Amino acid sequence: MLFDLSRLRAGSERVERTIPAAAFNPQDPEYRVAAPVELVADVRKLDHQAFGVTGRVTTALELSCGRCLEPFTVPVDASFDLRYVPSADNTGEDDREVGEDDLTTAYYREGMLDVEELLREQFVLALPMKPLCREDCRGLCVSCGTNLNRETCDCTPAWEDPRLTALKSLLPRDKEN
């Protein structure tokens, strides 16, 4: 999904697209696009080589819960305001401090803006730090693997912290009289 930047008339153009979820290959194991992607963006020419892209993307992503591994969906409603410059400007050879403008700067190649790359970036930014199907997810039993949200098991946790083993010797033991 490429946008030809040379076709901008009057310095700006509005892009409105609905992209089916199947158009996104499941390249990232962290998520799967689970609903059509609605994209509304304004692309404008800033100077002879820089372009501004502002817009909004909405969809739903399917993730695996970090505790119970069950799939669940997360709604995405992300706004963005990016500045695109030619990729030749990004040589990566100089060491410099990252400025505030660098966080909103992206790169285009050969006069084409990669819309799919823009959308993937927004998806990754919308992912939660710890994906949980619900806040009170109980996860899996460490012994038998039972999903504790659905059923209970008879396992008793037998794990003891090995760092506390030395302290156990300090406890008085019951002596038989």
VENJONOR-V514216 format. One record per pair of residues at least 4 apart in sequence whose C-alpha atoms are under 7 Angstrom apart, sorted by the first residue. I is the first residue (numbers start at 1). J is the second residue. D is the distance in Angstrom with one decimal. If there is no record, write none. Layout:
i->{I:I}
j->{J:J}
d->{D:D}
This chain:
i->{1:1:1:2:2:2:2:3:3:3:3:4:4:4:5:5:5:6:8:8:9:11:11:12:12:12:12:13:13:13:14:14:14:15:15:15:16:16:16:17:17:17:18:18:18:18:19:19:19:19:20:20:21:21:21:21:21:24:26:30:31:31:31:32:32:32:33:33:33:34:34:34:35:35:36:37:37:37:38:38:38:39:39:39:40:40:40:41:41:41:41:42:42:42:43:43:43:43:44:44:44:45:45:45:46:46:46:49:49:50:50:50:51:51:51:52:52:52:53:53:53:54:54:54:55:55:55:56:56:56:57:57:57:58:58:58:59:59:59:60:60:60:60:61:61:61:62:62:62:62:63:63:63:64:64:64:64:65:65:65:65:65:65:65:66:66:66:67:67:67:67:68:68:68:72:76:78:81:82:82:82:83:83:83:84:84:84:84:85:85:85:86:86:86:87:87:87:98:101:108:108:108:109:114:115:116:117:118:119:120:121:122:123:132:133:137:138:138:139:139:139:140:140:140:140:141:141:141:141:143:146:147:148:164}
j->{114:115:116:112:113:114:115:112:113:114:115:111:112:113:111:112:113:111:12:13:13:44:45:42:43:44:45:42:43:44:41:42:43:40:41:42:39:40:41:38:39:40:36:37:38:39:23:36:37:38:36:37:33:34:35:36:37:33:32:63:61:62:63:61:62:63:60:61:62:60:61:62:59:60:59:57:58:59:57:58:59:56:57:58:55:56:57:53:54:55:56:53:54:55:51:52:53:54:51:52:53:50:51:52:50:51:52:85:86:83:84:85:83:84:85:82:83:84:81:82:83:80:81:82:79:80:81:78:79:80:77:78:79:76:77:78:75:76:77:73:74:75:76:73:74:75:71:72:73:74:71:72:73:69:70:71:72:69:70:71:72:131:132:133:130:131:132:132:137:139:140:139:140:147:133:126:122:104:104:105:106:104:105:106:105:106:107:108:106:107:108:107:108:109:107:108:109:102:105:112:113:114:113:118:119:120:121:122:123:124:125:126:127:137:137:149:148:149:147:148:149:145:146:147:148:145:146:147:148:155:153:151:152:168}
d->{6.1:5.5:5.7:6.0:5.5:4.7:5.7:5.5:5.0:6.5:6.7:6.3:4.8:6.5:5.6:5.7:6.7:6.6:5.7:6.1:6.8:5.5:5.2:6.9:5.4:4.0:6.2:5.8:5.3:6.5:5.8:4.5:6.3:5.7:5.1:6.1:5.6:4.5:6.5:6.1:5.2:6.7:6.5:5.6:4.7:6.3:6.9:5.6:5.0:6.6:4.5:6.3:5.5:6.0:5.4:4.8:6.6:6.9:5.9:6.4:6.1:5.5:4.9:5.5:5.0:6.7:6.3:4.7:6.2:5.4:5.2:5.7:5.6:5.3:6.0:6.9:5.9:4.8:5.6:5.2:6.5:6.0:4.7:6.8:5.4:5.5:6.6:6.5:5.5:3.9:6.4:5.6:5.4:6.1:6.9:5.8:4.6:6.8:5.6:5.2:6.5:6.4:4.5:6.3:5.3:5.0:6.2:6.2:6.8:6.9:5.6:4.7:5.8:5.0:6.7:5.8:4.6:6.1:5.8:5.2:6.3:5.5:4.2:6.2:5.7:5.5:6.7:5.6:4.3:6.2:5.8:5.4:6.5:5.2:4.5:6.5:6.1:5.2:6.8:6.2:5.5:4.3:5.4:5.4:5.2:6.4:6.4:5.5:4.3:6.4:5.5:5.5:6.1:5.1:5.4:4.4:6.3:4.5:5.4:6.2:7.0:5.3:4.7:5.3:6.5:5.4:5.7:6.8:6.9:4.3:6.6:4.1:5.3:6.2:5.7:6.4:6.8:7.0:5.0:5.8:6.8:6.1:4.7:6.1:5.8:4.8:5.1:6.3:6.5:5.0:6.2:5.4:5.1:6.0:4.9:5.6:5.7:6.1:6.4:5.9:5.1:7.0:6.9:6.5:6.2:6.1:6.2:6.5:6.2:6.2:6.3:6.2:6.5:7.0:6.7:6.6:5.6:5.7:6.1:5.8:6.8:5.2:5.4:4.6:5.6:4.7:5.2:6.6:6.5:6.7:6.9:6.5:5.6:6.7}
